[in-house]
Amino acid sequence: MPGFFITFEGGEGSGKTTQINYLAETLTARGYKVLTTREPGGTPEGETLRSLIVQRGGGEWNPLSETLLLFASRLMLVDRLIKPALAEGKIVICDRFTDSTKVYQGNGRGVPQEKITVLEKLVLGSFEPDLTFVLDIDPETGLRRSGKRLALESMDLERTEDRFERLDMDFHISVRQGFLNIARQNPERCRVIDGSLDPRLMAENIEKITLEGLHGSVR
């Protein structure tokens, strides 16, 4: 079986980590070989860049510099991890990919989409996910969830990965709209999932869509 590349997108607190774990466990139980990873990160170099981009105190990057760092991390991840795994017939599930850059750095931070498109072609060529889940949630609800998660994960408040959570509500509203716009523009690849639903119900919907995709019914 050829490999299959799945990405999860969404605003803060939309439940991506939970759903990625559910899906990976379900597919593994069905006998599929599954690799999970994240952006930025996934490689030693990418994890180093992640600490600079998403953690409070990682640096005051201007929007274009931030975008360049993200594409540098993405190139390492694709070349070293994602493409080799796909060549081995694995299902790769990634927490965020290029859509997040288009939305966070583009819609949210003001980098012209034309520049992001040029970088995307330079770094990735025509490579893109086979299937993308956009977990949609009201920004206020998502930020409340995300704040509780961060508080549970770390008592070291200077190292929490909350750089984007701390931006104003207009930013998060723009992010949500950006993801929904991408989903509308790419209906053959993207599926919008209501992030306010019970997590188990979300997982059932995601599993069903994924299995259809693996059998050639998504596109």
Stockholm file with secondary structure:
# STOCKHOLM 1.0

chainA/1-219         MPGFFITFEGGEGSGKTTQINYLAETLTARGYKVLTTREPGGTPEGETLRSLIVQRGGGEWNPLSETLLLFASRLMLVDRLIKPALAEGKIVICDRFTDSTKVYQGNGRGVPQEKITVLEKLVLGSFEPDLTFVLDIDPETGLRRSGKRLALESMDLERTEDRFERLDMDFHISVRQGFLNIARQNPERCRVIDGSLDPRLMAENIEKITLEGLHGSVR
#=GR chainA/1-219 SS CCCEEEEEEESTTSCHHHHHHHHHHHHHHTTCCEEEEESSCSSHHHHHHHHHHTSTTSCCCCHHHHHHHHHHHHHHHIIIIIHHHHHTTCEEEEECCHHHIIIIIIIITCCCHHHHHHHHHHHHTTCCCSEEEEEECCHHHHHHHHHHHHHHHCSCTTSCSCTTTTSCHHHHHHHHHHHHHHHHHCTTTEEEEETTSCHHHHHHHHHHHHHHHHTTCCC
#=GC SS_cons         CCCEEEEEEESTTSCHHHHHHHHHHHHHHTTCCEEEEESSCSSHHHHHHHHHHTSTTSCCCCHHHHHHHHHHHHHHHIIIIIHHHHHTTCEEEEECCHHHIIIIIIIITCCCHHHHHHHHHHHHTTCCCSEEEEEECCHHHHHHHHHHHHHHHCSCTTSCSCTTTTSCHHHHHHHHHHHHHHHHHCTTTEEEEETTSCHHHHHHHHHHHHHHHHTTCCC
//
